[in-house]
Amino acid sequence: MGPELNAVISGASSAIGGAIATAIASTGAAVWLVGRDAARLETTAQTAKAMARAVRVYRADLTVDSAVEELASQIRNEFGAVDVLVHCAGAYTTGKIESTPVEELDALYKANVRLPFMLTQSLLPLLKKRSGQIVFINSSQALRSGATTSLYAATKHALKALADGLRQEVNAEGIRVLSLYPGRTATATMKALYLTEGRNYQPELLLQAGDVAQMVMASLQLPRTAEVTDLEIRPLVKSY
């Protein structure tokens, strides 16, 4: 990676997305930061501006089709090509199958499957121009589901299938596709989950957002003779 590259990071207002965006910006690349939280996006943008060739901020809810279409149009007009697309946007909820309204499953599917599908589809022509790389920040729940997380896990299983199929379609054109499956990470979402579970939240025992970002960067910078397809990362101390 280097200053001539263009990267798009969805969910850049989240802890993990922000850490990945900052890490990519540190190489001098141009970064397009996409997310819903204006304040967090601006914080990430200010950090990135000190290192990146260019920083663009796009605040929107990408579960709205027109927002994805407008984002793709802006990137097409300004960047013309994309080297890296990182999917970090998504939604999370818990609940039993017996009692969870089906509308919650619909919302999870829209955020965790339909959104990355549409964004990838919209930007794929720009990625093909540079034999780009696509990163799906998935979840450990994509590999093993548990009680009260099956609806979320179902969408993450679907996201894995989407990435696996995409890889088979685009590898021949030089595009690499990585699915990364973090375990519990010290984020605001995880803190809220621990409170819901009635458990003591100890962020120092969990993965850090920077840990995930470091693994993403290692994969992106791998020589083109190789590809990391699926990568699991877990906290060293198993506190859950």
PAZAPA-4460 file (N, C-alpha, C; in steps of 0.05 Angstrom, whole numbers, plus 32768, in hexadecimal, padded with zeros to 4 digits):
% residues 240
    n_x    n_y    n_z   ca_x   ca_y   ca_z    c_x    c_y    c_z   seq   type   mol
   8011   7FE8   8000   8000   8000   8000   8012   8019   8000     1      M     A
   8006   802F   7FF6   8016   8047   7FF5   8005   805F   7FEE     2      G     A
   8012   8076   7FEA   8003   808F   7FE7   7FF2   8091   7FCD     3      P     A
   7FF7   8080   7FBA   7FE8   8081   7FA2   7FCD   8072   7FA3     4      E     A
   7FC9   8064   7FB9   7FB2   8052   7FBC   7F99   8061   7FC6     5      L     A
   7F81   8056   7FBF   7F68   8061   7FC7   7F59   804B   7FD7     6      N     A
   7F4F   8053   7FEF   7F41   803F   8000   7F26   804A   8009     7      A     A
   7F13   8038   800A   7EF8   803F   8014   7EF2   802E   802D     8      V     A
   7EEB   803A   8043   7EE5   802B   805B   7EC9   8031   8065     9      I     A
   7EB7   801E   8064   7E9D   8022   806F   7E9E   801C   808D    10      S     A
   7E8C   8028   809C   7E8D   8025   80B9   7EA5   8032   80C5    11      G     A
   7EB0   8047   80B9   7EC8   8054   80C2   7EC3   8063   80DC    12      A     A
   7EAA   8067   80E4   7EA4   8074   80FD   7EA4   8061   8115    13      S     A
   7EA8   8047   810F   7EAA   8033   8125   7EC6   8031   812E    14      S     A
   7ECB   8024   8145   7EE6   8021   8150   7EF8   8011   813C    15      A     A
   7EEE   7FFB   8133   7EFF   7FEA   8121   7F02   7FF8   8106    16      I     A
   7EEC   8003   80FB   7EEE   8011   80E1   7F00   8029   80E3    17      G     A
   7EFF   8038   80F9   7F10   804F   80FC   7F2E   8047   80FE    18      G     A
   7F33   8031   810C   7F4F   8028   810F   7F5A   801F   80F4    19      A     A
   7F49   8011   80E4   7F52   8008   80CA   7F57   8020   80B7    20      I     A
   7F44   8033   80B8   7F47   804B   80A7   7F61   805A   80AE    21      A     A
   7F67   805D   80C8   7F7F   806B   80D0   7F98   805C   80C8    22      T     A
   7F97   8041   80CA   7FAE   8031   80C2   7FB4   8034   80A4    23      A     A
   7F9E   8034   8094   7FA2   8037   8077   7FAC   8053   8070    24      I     A
   7FA0   8067   807E   7FA9   8083   807A   7FC7   8086   8080    25      A     A
   7FD1   8077   8093   7FED   807A   809B   8000   8073   8085    26      S     A
   7FF6   8065   8070   8008   805E   8059   8008   8074   8045    27      T     A
   7FF9   8089   8049   7FF7   809F   8036   7FE1   809D   8022    28      G     A
   7FD2   8087   8023   7FBC   8083   8010   7FA6   8097   8014    29      A     A
   7F96   809B   7FFF   7F7D   80AB   8002   7F67   8099   800D    30      A     A
   7F58   80A3   8021   7F44   8093   802E   7F29   80A1   802C    31      V     A
   7F14   8091   8028   7EF9   809B   8028   7EEC   808E   8040    32      W     A
   7EE4   809F   8054   7ED9   8096   806D   7EBB   8097   806C    33      L     A
   7EAE   8080   8070   7E91   807F   806E   7E85   8075   8088    34      V     A
   7E71   8082   8092   7E64   8079   80AB   7E4C   808B   80B1    35      G     A
   7E40   8085   80C8   7E27   8093   80D0   7E2C   80A8   80E6    36      R     A
   7E41   80A5   80F6   7E46   80B6   810C   7E59   80CD   8103    37      D     A
   7E4E   80E5   8100   7E5D   80FC   80F6   7E75   8103   8107    38      A     A
   7E71   8103   8122   7E86   810B   8134   7E9E   80F7   8133    39      A     A
   7E98   80DD   8133   7EAD   80C9   8132   7EBB   80C9   8117    40      R     A
   7EAC   80CE   8102   7EB8   80CF   80E7   7ECC   80E7   80E6    41      L     A
   7EC4   80FD   80F2   7ED5   8115   80F1   7EEE   8110   8102    42      E     A
   7EEC   8102   8118   7F03   80FC   8129   7F17   80EA   8119    43      T     A
   7F0D   80D6   810C   7F1E   80C5   80FB   7F2A   80D5   80E4    44      T     A
   7F1A   80E6   80D8   7F24   80F6   80C2   7F3B   8108   80CA    45      A     A
   7F38   8114   80E1   7F4D   8127   80EB   7F68   8118   80EF    46      Q     A
   7F66   80FF   80F9   7F7E   80EF   80FD   7F89   80E7   80E2    47      T     A
   7F78   80DF   80D0   7F81   80D6   80B5   7F8D   80EC   80A5    48      A     A
   7F83   8104   80A8   7F8D   811A   8097   7FAB   8120   809B    49      K     A
   7FB5   8119   80B2   7FD2   811E   80B7   7FE3   810A   80A8    50      A     A
   7FD7   80F5   809C   7FE7   80E0   8090   7FDF   80DA   8073    51      M     A
   7FC5   80DD   806D   7FBB   80D3   8053   7FBF   80E8   803D    52      A     A
   7FBF   80DE   8025   7FC1   80EF   800D   7FA8   8101   800B    53      R     A
   7F92   80F4   8011   7F78   8103   8011   7F65   80F4   8023    54      A     A
   7F52   8103   802F   7F3E   80F7   8041   7F23   8102   8038    55      V     A
   7F10   80F0   8034   7EF5   80F8   802E   7EE2   80EB   8042    56      R     A
   7ECE   80FA   804A   7EBB   80F0   805E   7E9F   80EF   8051    57      V     A
   7E92   80D9   8055   7E77   80D5   804A   7E66   80CA   8061    58      Y     A
   7E55   80DB   806C   7E44   80D3   8082   7E29   80CB   8077    59      R     A
   7E22   80B1   807B   7E09   80A7   806F   7E02   808C   807C    60      A     A
   7DE9   8085   807A   7DDF   806B   8081   7DDF   805A   8067    61      D     A
   7DF2   8048   8065   7DF5   8039   804C   7DE0   8023   8048    62      L     A
   7DCE   8020   805C   7DB8   800D   8057   7DA3   801A   8045    63      T     A
   7DA7   8033   8040   7D96   8041   802C   7DA3   8040   8011    64      V     A
   7D96   8034   7FFD   7DA1   802F   7FE3   7DAC   8048   7FD6    65      D     A
   7D9E   805E   7FD8   7DA6   8076   7FCB   7DC1   8081   7FD7    66      S     A
   7DC6   807B   7FF0   7DDF   8084   7FFC   7DF7   8075   7FF0    67      A     A
   7DF3   805B   7FEC   7E08   804B   7FDF   7E0D   8054   7FC3    68      V     A
   7DF8   805A   7FB4   7DFA   8063   7F99   7E08   807E   7F97    69      E     A
   7E02   8090   7FAA   7E0E   80AA   7FAA   7E2C   80A8   7FB1    70      E     A
   7E32   8097   7FC5   7E4E   8093   7FCD   7E5E   8088   7FB5    71      L     A
   7E54   8074   7FA8   7E62   8068   7F91   7E67   807D   7F7B    72      A     A
   7E53   808E   7F77   7E56   80A3   7F63   7E6B   80B7   7F6A    73      S     A
   7E6C   80BF   7F83   7E81   80D2   7F8C   7E9D   80C6   7F8A    74      Q     A
   7EA0   80AD   7F92   7EBA   80A0   7F91   7EC2   809D   7F74    75      I     A
   7EB0   8095   7F63   7EB6   8092   7F46   7EBF   80AC   7F3A    76      R     A
   7EB2   80C2   7F41   7EB9   80DC   7F36   7ED4   80E7   7F40    77      N     A
   7EDA   80E1   7F5A   7EF2   80ED   7F65   7F0A   80DB   7F64    78      E     A
   7F06   80C2   7F6C   7F1D   80AF   7F6C   7F21   80A1   7F51    79      F     A
   7F0B   8099   7F45   7F0D   808C   7F2B   7F15   806E   7F2D    80      G     A
   7F22   8067   7F43   7F29   804B   7F48   7F2C   8047   7F66    81      A     A
   7F28   802E   7F6F   7F2A   8027   7F8B   7F3E   8010   7F8E    82      V     A
   7F50   8012   7FA1   7F63   7FFD   7FA6   7F5B   7FEB   7FBE    83      D     A
   7F4D   7FF7   7FD1   7F46   7FE7   7FE9   7F29   7FEF   7FF1    84      V     A
   7F18   7FDB   7FF6   7EFE   7FDF   8001   7EFC   7FCF   801A    85      L     A
   7EF6   7FDD   8030   7EF3   7FCF   804A   7ED7   7FD2   8054    86      V     A
   7ECA   7FBB   8058   7EAF   7FBB   8062   7EAF   7FB8   8081    87      H     A
   7EA9   7FCD   808F   7EA8   7FCC   80AC   7E8D   7FD5   80B8    88      C     A
   7E7B   7FDD   80A6   7E61   7FE6   80AF   7E50   7FCD   80B5    89      A     A
   7E3D   7FD0   80C7   7E2B   7FBA   80CD   7E1A   7FC0   80E6    90      G     A
   7E0A   7FAC   80ED   7DF8   7FAF   8103   7DFA   7F96   8114    91      A     A
   7DF3   7F99   812E   7DF5   7F82   8141   7DDC   7F83   8153    92      Y     A
   7DD2   7F6C   8159   7DBD   7F6A   816D   7DBC   7F4D   8178    93      T     A
   7DB0   7F4A   818F   7DAD   7F2F   819A   7D90   7F2A   81A0    94      T     A
   7D89   7F11   81A2   7D6E   7F0A   81A8   7D68   7EED   81A1    95      G     A
   7D55   7EE1   81AF   7D4E   7EC5   81AA   7D3C   7EC3   8191    96      K     A
   7D40   7EAD   8182   7D2F   7EA8   816B   7D12   7EA8   8172    97      I     A
   7D0B   7E9E   8189   7CEF   7E9B   8192   7CE1   7EB6   8194    98      E     A
   7CF0   7ECB   819C   7CE3   7EE4   81A2   7CEC   7EFD   8192    99      S     A
   7D01   7EFA   8181   7D0A   7F11   8173   7CF9   7F17   815A   100      T     A
   7CEF   7F2F   8157   7CDF   7F36   8140   7CEF   7F32   8126   101      P     A
   7CE1   7F28   8112   7CEF   7F23   80F8   7CFA   7F3C   80EC   102      V     A
   7CEE   7F53   80F3   7CF9   7F6C   80E9   7D16   7F71   80F1   103      E     A
   7D1E   7F66   8108   7D3A   7F69   8111   7D4C   7F59   80FF   104      E     A
   7D43   7F42   80F6   7D53   7F32   80E3   7D55   7F42   80C8   105      L     A
   7D3F   7F4E   80C0   7D40   7F5D   80A7   7D54   7F74   80A9   106      D     A
   7D55   7F82   80C0   7D67   7F99   80C3   7D84   7F8F   80C3   107      A     A
   7D89   7F78   80D1   7DA4   7F6D   80D1   7DAD   7F65   80B5   108      L     A
   7D9B   7F58   80A6   7DA2   7F50   808B   7DA9   7F68   807A   109      Y     A
   7D99   7F7D   807D   7D9D   7F95   806C   7DB8   7FA2   8072   110      K     A
   7DC0   7FA3   808B   7DD9   7FB0   8093   7DF1   7F9E   808E   111      A     A
   7DEE   7F84   8093   7E05   7F72   8094   7E0A   7F62   807A   112      N     A
   7DF6   7F61   8069   7DF9   7F52   8050   7DF3   7F63   8038   113      V     A
   7DDB   7F6F   8037   7DD3   7F7F   8020   7DE5   7F97   801C   114      R     A
   7DEC   7FA5   8031   7DFD   7FBD   802F   7E18   7FB6   8023   115      L     A
   7E27   7FA3   802E   7E41   7F9D   8022   7E3F   7F91   8006   116      P     A
   7E29   7F83   8000   7E25   7F79   7FE5   7E22   7F90   7FD2   117      F     A
   7E11   7FA3   7FD8   7E0C   7FBA   7FC6   7E24   7FCC   7FC3   118      M     A
   7E32   7FD1   7FDA   7E4A   7FE2   7FD8   7E60   7FD5   7FC8   119      L     A
   7E64   7FBB   7FCC   7E78   7FAC   7FBC   7E70   7FAD   7F9E   120      T     A
   7E58   7FA7   7F98   7E4E   7FA7   7F7D   7E52   7FC2   7F6F   121      Q     A
   7E4D   7FD8   7F7F   7E4F   7FF3   7F74   7E6D   7FFB   7F6E   122      S     A
   7E7F   7FF1   7F7F   7E9B   7FF9   7F7D   7EAC   7FE5   7F6E   123      L     A
   7EA2   7FCE   7F68   7EB2   7FB9   7F5B   7EBF   7FC2   7F41   124      L     A
   7EB1   7FD2   7F30   7EBF   7FDB   7F18   7ED8   7FEC   7F1E   125      P     A
   7ED6   7FFC   7F33   7EED   800C   7F3B   7F03   7FFC   7F48   126      L     A
   7EFC   7FE6   7F55   7F10   7FD4   7F61   7F1E   7FC4   7F4B   127      L     A
   7F10   7FBD   7F36   7F1C   7FAD   7F20   7F31   7FBD   7F11   128      K     A
   7F2F   7FD7   7F11   7F42   7FE8   7F03   7F5E   7FE6   7F10   129      K     A
   7F5F   7FE0   7F2A   7F79   7FDF   7F38   7F7F   7FC4   7F43   130      R     A
   7F70   7FAF   7F3C   7F73   7F95   7F49   7F72   7F99   7F67   131      S     A
   7F5D   7FA4   7F71   7F5B   7FAD   7F8C   7F57   7F96   7FA0   132      G     A
   7F53   7F9E   7FB9   7F4F   7F8B   7FCF   7F36   7F92   7FDE   133      Q     A
   7F27   7F7D   7FE7   7F0E   7F81   7FF6   7F11   7F73   8011   134      I     A
   7F0A   7F81   8026   7F0C   7F76   8041   7EF0   7F76   804E   135      V     A
   7EE7   7F60   8056   7ECE   7F5E   8065   7ED4   7F59   8083   136      F     A
   7ECE   7F6D   8094   7ED1   7F69   80B0   7EB8   7F5B   80BA   137      I     A
   7EBB   7F41   80BE   7EA5   7F30   80C5   7EA3   7F2D   80E4   138      N     A
   7EA0   7F16   80EE   7E9D   7F11   810B   7EA2   7EF4   8110   139      S     A
   7EAB   7EEE   8129   7EAE   7ED2   8131   7E93   7EC4   812F   140      S     A
   7E7D   7ED3   8130   7E62   7EC6   812F   7E5D   7EBB   8113   141      Q     A
   7E6C   7EC2   80FF   7E69   7EB7   80E5   7E72   7E9A   80E4   142      A     A
   7E82   7E92   80F7   7E8E   7E77   80F8   7E81   7E65   810C   143      L     A
   7E75   7E71   8120   7E67   7E61   8135   7E53   7E72   8143   144      R     A
   7E3A   7E6A   8141   7E24   7E79   814C   7E1E   7E70   8169   145      S     A
   7E10   7E81   8177   7E09   7E7A   8193   7DED   7E83   8199   146      G     A
   7DE5   7E7C   81B1   7DCA   7E84   81BB   7DC8   7EA2   81BB   147      A     A
   7DB2   7EAC   81B2   7DAA   7EC9   81B1   7DBA   7ED8   819B   148      T     A
   7DCC   7ECC   818D   7DDA   7EDA   8177   7DD6   7ECE   815C   149      T     A
   7DC3   7EBC   815A   7DC0   7EAD   8141   7DB7   7EBE   812A   150      S     A
   7DA7   7ED3   812F   7D9E   7EE4   8119   7DB5   7EF4   810E   151      L     A
   7DC5   7F00   8120   7DDD   7F0E   8118   7DF0   7EFB   810A   152      Y     A
   7DF4   7EE4   8115   7E07   7ED0   810A   7DFE   7EC7   80EE   153      A     A
   7DE4   7EC5   80EA   7DDA   7EBD   80D0   7DE2   7ED1   80BA   154      A     A
   7DE1   7EEB   80C1   7DE9   7EFF   80AD   7E07   7EFE   80A9   155      T     A
   7E16   7EF8   80BE   7E33   7EF7   80BB   7E3C   7EDD   80AC   156      K     A
   7E2D   7EC8   80AF   7E31   7EB0   809E   7E2C   7EB8   8081   157      H     A
   7E17   7EC7   807C   7E11   7ECF   8061   7E27   7EE1   8055   158      A     A
   7E32   7EF3   8066   7E47   7F04   805D   7E60   7EF4   8055   159      L     A
   7E66   7EDF   8064   7E7C   7ECD   805E   7E77   7EC0   8043   160      K     A
   7E5F   7EB7   803E   7E58   7EAA   8024   7E5C   7EBE   800D   161      A     A
   7E53   7ED7   8012   7E56   7EEC   7FFE   7E74   7EF0   7FF7   162      L     A
   7E84   7EF2   800C   7EA1   7EF7   8007   7EAE   7EDF   7FF9   163      A     A
   7EA6   7EC7   8001   7EB2   7EAE   7FF5   7EAB   7EAD   7FD7   164      D     A
   7E92   7EB3   7FD1   7E8A   7EB2   7FB5   7E97   7EC8   7FA5   165      G     A
   7E99   7EE0   7FB0   7EA6   7EF6   7FA3   7EC3   7EEF   7F9D   166      L     A
   7ED0   7EE3   7FB0   7EED   7EDC   7FAC   7EF0   7ECA   7F93   167      R     A
   7EDE   7EB7   7F91   7EE0   7EA5   7F7A   7EDB   7EB3   7F60   168      Q     A
   7ECB   7EC9   7F61   7EC4   7ED7   7F49   7EDA   7EEA   7F40   169      E     A
   7EE9   7EF6   7F53   7EFB   7F0C   7F4C   7F19   7F06   7F4F   170      V     A
   7F20   7EF0   7F5A   7F3C   7EE9   7F5D   7F4B   7EEA   7F43   171      N     A
   7F3E   7EE0   7F2E   7F4B   7EDF   7F14   7F52   7EFB   7F09   172      A     A
   7F44   7F0F   7F14   7F4A   7F2B   7F0B   7F5D   7F39   7F1E   173      E     A
   7F69   7F29   7F30   7F7E   7F34   7F41   7F73   7F40   7F5B   174      G     A
   7F59   7F3D   7F60   7F4E   7F49   7F78   7F4E   7F35   7F8F   175      I     A
   7F58   7F3E   7FA6   7F59   7F2D   7FBE   7F42   7F34   7FD0   176      R     A
   7F37   7F1F   7FDD   7F20   7F22   7FEF   7F26   7F15   800A   177      V     A
   7F25   7F25   801F   7F2B   7F1B   803A   7F12   7F1D   804B   178      L     A
   7F0C   7F08   805A   7EF9   7F09   8070   7F08   7F06   808A   179      S     A
   7F03   7F19   809C   7F11   7F19   80B6   7EFC   7F16   80CB   180      L     A
   7F01   7F03   80DE   7EED   7EFC   80F2   7EF7   7F02   810E   181      Y     A
   7EF3   7F1B   8118   7EFD   7F21   8133   7EEB   7F15   8148   182      P     A
   7EF7   7F0E   815E   7EE8   7F07   8176   7EE0   7F21   8185   183      G     A
   7EDA   7F1F   819E   7ED1   7F36   81AD   7EE6   7F4C   81AE   184      R     A
   7EDE   7F64   81A6   7EF0   7F7B   81A3   7EE6   7F92   81B4   185      T     A
   7EF9   7FA1   81BF   7EF2   7FB7   81D1   7EE6   7FCE   81C1   186      A     A
   7ECC   7FCE   81BF   7EBD   7FE2   81B0   7EA4   7FEA   81C1   187      T     A
   7E97   7FFF   81B9   7E7F   8008   81C7   7E69   7FF3   81C5   188      A     A
   7E67   7FE6   81AE   7E53   7FD1   81AB   7E58   7FBA   81BE   189      T     A
   7E72   7FB3   81C2   7E78   7F9D   81D4   7E73   7FA5   81F1   190      M     A
   7E79   7FBE   81F8   7E73   7FC7   8213   7E55   7FC5   8219   191      K     A
   7E45   7FCD   8206   7E28   7FCB   820A   7E1F   7FAE   820C   192      A     A
   7E2C   7F9C   81FD   7E25   7F7F   81FF   7E2B   7F74   821B   193      L     A
   7E43   7F7C   8225   7E4A   7F72   8240   7E36   7F7C   8255   194      Y     A
   7E2E   7F95   8252   7E1A   7FA0   8265   7E00   7F90   8263   195      L     A
   7DF8   7F89   824B   7DDF   7F7A   8247   7DE2   7F5E   8253   196      T     A
   7DFA   7F53   8251   7DFF   7F38   825D   7E03   7F39   827B   197      E     A
   7E05   7F51   8286   7E0A   7F54   82A3   7E25   7F4B   82AB   198      G     A
   7E39   7F4F   8299   7E54   7F46   829E   7E67   7F5E   82A1   199      R     A
   7E7D   7F5A   82AE   7E91   7F70   82B2   7EA0   7F74   8298   200      N     A
   7E9F   7F8C   828E   7EAC   7F93   8274   7EC9   7F9A   827A   201      Y     A
   7EDC   7F8A   826F   7EF8   7F8F   8273   7F05   7F91   8257   202      Q     A
   7F05   7FA9   824C   7F0E   7FAD   8230   7F2B   7FA5   822C   203      P     A
   7F3C   7FA6   8241   7F58   7FA0   823E   7F5C   7F82   8239   204      E     A
   7F48   7F72   823E   7F4A   7F55   8239   7F3F   7F4D   821D   205      L     A
   7F35   7F60   820F   7F29   7F5B   81F4   7F3C   7F63   81DE   206      L     A
   7F35   7F5C   81C6   7F44   7F66   81AF   7F41   7F85   81AE   207      L     A
   7F55   7F92   81A4   7F54   7FAF   81A0   7F4F   7FB4   8182   208      Q     A
   7F43   7FCB   817C   7F3D   7FD2   8160   7F57   7FD2   8150   209      A     A
   7F6D   7FDB   815D   7F87   7FDC   814F   7F91   7FC1   8148   210      G     A
   7F8A   7FAD   8158   7F93   7F91   8151   7F87   7F88   8137   211      D     A
   7F6D   7F8E   8134   7F5F   7F87   811B   7F6B   7F96   8103   212      V     A
   7F6F   7FB0   8107   7F7B   7FC0   80F2   7F96   7FB6   80E9   213      A     A
   7FA6   7FAD   80FD   7FC1   7FA4   80F6   7FBF   7F8B   80E5   214      Q     A
   7FAC   7F79   80EB   7FAA   7F61   80DB   7FA0   7F67   80BE   215      M     A
   7F8E   7F7B   80BC   7F84   7F83   80A2   7F9C   7F8E   8091   216      V     A
   7FAC   7F9F   809E   7FC3   7FAA   808F   7FD7   7F95   8086   217      M     A
   7FDC   7F81   8098   7FEE   7F6C   8091   7FE4   7F5D   8078   218      A     A
   7FCA   7F58   8077   7FBF   7F4A   8060   7FC0   7F5B   8047   219      S     A
   7FB9   7F74   8049   7FB9   7F86   8032   7FD5   7F89   8026   220      L     A
   7FE9   7F88   8037   8005   7F8D   802E   8013   7F74   8026   221      Q     A
   8005   7F5D   8027   8011   7F44   801F   8018   7F45   8002   222      L     A
   802F   7F39   7FFA   8036   7F38   7FDD   8020   7F2B   7FCD   223      P     A
   801E   7F33   7FB4   8008   7F2A   7FA3   800A   7F0D   7F9A   224      R     A
   801E   7EFF   7FA4   801F   7EE2   7F9E   800E   7ED3   7FB2   225      T     A
   8002   7EE0   7FC5   7FF2   7ED3   7FDA   7FD9   7EE2   7FE0   226      A     A
   7FC6   7ED5   7FED   7FAD   7EE1   7FF6   7FA5   7ED4   8010   227      E     A
   7F9E   7EE5   8024   7F91   7EDB   803C   7F73   7EDC   8037   228      V     A
   7F66   7EC5   803B   7F4A   7EC3   8034   7F38   7EC6   804D   229      T     A
   7F3F   7EB8   8063   7F30   7EB9   807B   7F43   7EBA   8093   230      D     A
   7F3D   7ECD   80A5   7F50   7ED2   80BB   7F40   7ED5   80D5   231      L     A
   7F45   7EC4   80E8   7F38   7EC6   8102   7F4C   7ED3   8115   232      E     A
   7F42   7EE5   8126   7F52   7EF2   813A   7F42   7EF3   8154   233      I     A
   7F4F   7EEB   816A   7F42   7EE8   8184   7F52   7EF6   819A   234      R     A
   7F45   7EFE   81B0   7F54   7F08   81C7   7F67   7EF1   81D1   235      P     A
   7F7E   7EF8   81DA   7F90   7EE4   81E5   7F85   7ED8   81FF   236      L     A
   7F7B   7EEA   8210   7F6F   7EE1   8229   7F51   7EDD   8225   237      V     A
   7F48   7EC4   8228   7F2C   7EBE   8223   7F1B   7EC5   823C   238      K     A
   7F0F   7EDC   823B   7F00   7EE5   8253   7EE1   7EE2   824E   239      S     A
   7EDA   7ED4   8239   7EBD   7ED0   8234   7EB9   7EB4   8229   240      Y     A
***
